[in-house]
Amino acid sequence: MDSNAIRTVGVLGLGKMGGPMAKHLLARGYGVVGYDPVPAAGDKARADGVRVLADVAYKSGSALSEHERQRCK
C-alpha cells in the first residue's frame, strides 16, 4: 500500500447507511473509526469490528454529525 494511502476511515452515523458502509470498508482492509449517538448502532458496529468512539471528537480534529445538529436546534 502506498505510504500516502488512506488506511483508516471515520464514519459518523453507524445505522442504516453508515453501518453497512463501515462493514464494506472493513472487508476491504480499511480501519474504521465510528460514532453514533444511538447506543444499539454503536454496539452492532463494534461487534462488526469498528472502533466506536464515545463522542465525535477524535485526536486533534472534531466533527458534527447530522444527529448532533438536529439535537442542537
C-alpha positions as CSV (number, residue, x, y, z in Angstrom):
1,M,0.0,0.0,0.0
2,D,1.2,3.5,-0.9
3,S,2.6,5.3,2.2
4,N,0.2,8.2,1.4
5,A,-2.8,5.9,1.0
6,I,-5.8,6.3,3.4
7,R,-5.7,3.4,5.9
8,T,-8.4,4.5,8.4
9,V,-11.8,6.0,7.6
10,G,-14.1,7.7,10.0
11,V,-17.9,7.1,9.8
12,L,-20.3,9.4,11.6
13,G,-23.6,7.6,11.9
14,L,-23.5,3.8,12.1
15,G,-27.1,3.0,11.5
16,K,-28.9,2.0,8.3
17,M,-26.4,3.6,5.9
18,G,-23.3,4.1,7.9
19,G,-23.3,0.5,9.4
20,P,-23.2,-1.3,6.0
21,M,-20.6,1.3,4.7
22,A,-18.4,0.6,7.7
23,K,-18.7,-3.2,7.1
24,H,-17.7,-2.8,3.4
25,L,-14.7,-0.7,4.4
26,L,-13.6,-3.3,7.0
27,A,-14.0,-6.1,4.4
28,R,-11.6,-4.2,2.1
29,G,-8.9,-3.9,4.7
30,Y,-9.5,-0.3,6.0
31,G,-9.5,0.5,9.7
32,V,-12.8,2.1,10.6
33,V,-13.4,4.5,13.5
34,G,-17.1,5.5,14.0
35,Y,-19.6,7.3,16.1
36,D,-23.3,7.1,16.6
37,P,-25.5,8.7,19.3
38,V,-27.7,5.6,19.4
39,P,-26.0,3.0,21.6
40,A,-27.5,0.0,19.8
41,A,-26.0,1.1,16.4
42,G,-22.6,1.6,18.1
43,D,-22.8,-1.9,19.7
44,K,-23.6,-3.6,16.4
45,A,-20.8,-1.7,14.6
46,R,-18.4,-2.7,17.4
47,A,-19.3,-6.3,17.0
48,D,-18.5,-6.0,13.3
49,G,-15.0,-4.7,14.2
50,V,-15.5,-0.9,14.1
51,R,-13.6,1.1,16.7
52,V,-16.6,3.0,18.2
53,L,-15.9,6.4,19.9
54,A,-17.7,7.7,22.9
55,D,-18.1,11.1,21.2
56,V,-17.3,12.8,17.9
57,A,-14.0,14.4,18.9
58,Y,-11.1,12.4,17.7
59,K,-7.4,13.2,18.1
60,S,-7.0,16.9,17.2
61,G,-10.0,17.2,15.0
62,S,-13.7,17.2,15.6
63,A,-16.8,16.7,13.6
64,L,-20.5,17.3,13.9
65,S,-22.9,14.6,12.8
66,E,-26.4,15.2,11.4
67,H,-27.8,13.7,14.6
68,E,-25.9,16.3,16.7
69,R,-27.0,19.2,14.5
70,Q,-30.6,18.2,15.0
71,R,-30.3,17.9,18.7
72,C,-28.7,21.4,18.9
73,K,-31.7,23.1,17.3
